[in-house]
Amino acid sequence: MNEVEEKLYQNRYRLDAGRPHIRIRNPEVCRSRCGEKSCAACCPAGCYTLGSEGEVTLLTDGCLECGTCRIICSEFRNVDWEYPRGGFGVLFKFG
């Protein structure tokens, strides 16, 4: 495990079951219009994965709430992103 992964492992995440704070608006846009699938490469928490058929899958568990996906997808504006409800989401451990 590298240093970044060790530090990320110390964080905890409270899942708000059934209420994801990030959604892909239209999966077809990812599949057909987005050639680079940068979200799968740039998400520091690895929430976006690329399937064998070119589909992008989003699993918000462990999201760091950094907003990288919003910036990466600004050309297509295909990501709905908001902060999780209070008490849910990433719980950073400092120190």
C-alpha positions as CSV (number, residue, x, y, z in Angstrom):
1,M,0.0,0.0,0.0
2,N,1.4,3.4,-0.9
3,E,1.4,6.5,1.4
4,V,-1.8,8.0,-0.2
5,E,-3.7,4.8,0.2
6,E,-2.6,4.4,3.8
7,K,-3.9,7.9,4.6
8,L,-7.2,7.4,2.7
9,Y,-7.7,4.1,4.6
10,Q,-7.8,6.0,7.9
11,N,-10.9,8.0,6.8
12,R,-14.3,6.6,7.5
13,Y,-17.5,6.9,5.5
14,R,-21.1,7.0,6.7
15,L,-23.3,5.8,3.8
16,D,-26.7,7.4,3.4
17,A,-28.4,4.3,2.0
18,G,-30.7,4.9,-0.9
19,R,-29.7,8.6,-1.2
20,P,-26.5,8.9,-3.3
21,H,-25.2,12.4,-3.4
22,I,-23.8,12.0,-6.9
23,R,-25.6,10.7,-10.0
24,I,-24.7,10.3,-13.6
25,R,-27.5,12.1,-15.4
26,N,-27.5,10.1,-18.6
27,P,-25.3,7.0,-18.9
28,E,-25.7,7.0,-22.7
29,V,-23.7,10.3,-22.8
30,C,-20.8,8.6,-21.0
31,R,-21.0,5.7,-23.4
32,S,-21.4,7.4,-26.7
33,R,-20.2,11.0,-26.4
34,C,-17.4,10.9,-23.9
35,G,-14.3,9.4,-25.4
36,E,-11.8,9.7,-22.6
37,K,-13.9,8.6,-19.6
38,S,-11.7,10.9,-17.5
39,C,-13.8,10.5,-14.4
40,A,-12.7,6.8,-14.1
41,A,-9.1,7.9,-14.2
42,C,-9.2,11.1,-12.1
43,C,-11.5,10.2,-9.2
44,P,-9.1,10.0,-6.2
45,A,-11.5,7.6,-4.4
46,G,-12.0,5.4,-7.4
47,C,-15.8,5.8,-7.3
48,Y,-16.0,5.7,-11.1
49,T,-15.0,2.5,-12.9
50,L,-15.0,1.7,-16.6
51,G,-16.7,-1.5,-17.8
52,S,-15.6,-3.7,-20.7
53,E,-18.3,-2.2,-22.9
54,G,-17.2,1.4,-22.3
55,E,-19.9,2.1,-19.7
56,V,-19.1,4.1,-16.6
57,T,-20.3,2.8,-13.2
58,L,-20.6,5.1,-10.2
59,L,-20.4,3.8,-6.6
60,T,-20.4,6.7,-4.2
61,D,-19.2,4.7,-1.2
62,G,-15.9,6.2,0.0
63,C,-16.4,9.5,-2.0
64,L,-14.0,12.2,-0.8
65,E,-16.5,14.9,-1.8
66,C,-13.7,16.8,-3.6
67,G,-15.8,17.7,-6.7
68,T,-13.2,16.4,-9.2
69,C,-15.9,14.6,-11.2
70,R,-17.9,17.8,-11.7
71,I,-14.8,19.6,-13.1
72,I,-13.8,16.7,-15.3
73,C,-17.3,16.3,-16.7
74,S,-17.8,20.1,-17.3
75,E,-17.9,19.7,-21.0
76,F,-20.9,17.3,-20.9
77,R,-22.4,18.4,-17.5
78,N,-23.5,14.9,-16.9
79,V,-22.9,14.7,-13.2
80,D,-25.4,15.8,-10.6
81,W,-23.4,16.4,-7.4
82,E,-24.3,17.8,-4.0
83,Y,-22.9,17.4,-0.5
84,P,-24.3,14.4,1.5
85,R,-26.9,15.2,4.2
86,G,-25.5,16.2,7.5
87,G,-23.8,13.4,9.4
88,F,-23.2,11.3,6.3
89,G,-20.4,11.1,3.8
90,V,-16.6,11.0,4.4
91,L,-15.3,11.5,8.0
92,F,-11.7,12.6,7.7
93,K,-9.2,11.6,10.3
94,F,-6.7,14.3,10.9
95,G,-3.3,13.7,12.4
